[in-house]
Amino acid sequence: HSGLIKTYLGSFALSIFIIILYMHGTN
């Protein structure tokens, strides 16, 4: 289960990071 949680949190954090970069890029 820990591996699955790590993968989920990793992809979630990556998505947030990309969204932040995108918003900074558009500003």
N, C-alpha and C positions, 0 to 999 in steps of 0.2 A: 504493500500500500504506500509506503514512503516514497518509492520510486515514482509511482503514479502522481502523488501529490507534488513531488518536486517538478515533474514534467508540466503539470497544470499551472503551478505557481510561476514556473519559468516562462511559459508561453504567455501567461497573463501579464507578467512584468514586461516582457518584450513588447506586447501589444501597447501597453501604457507608454513605454519608452518611444515607440514609433509615433504614437499619437502626439506626444509632447513635441517631438522633433518636427512633425508635420505642422503643428500649430505655430511653432516658433518660425518655421520656414515661411508660412503664409503671412506672418506678421513682419 
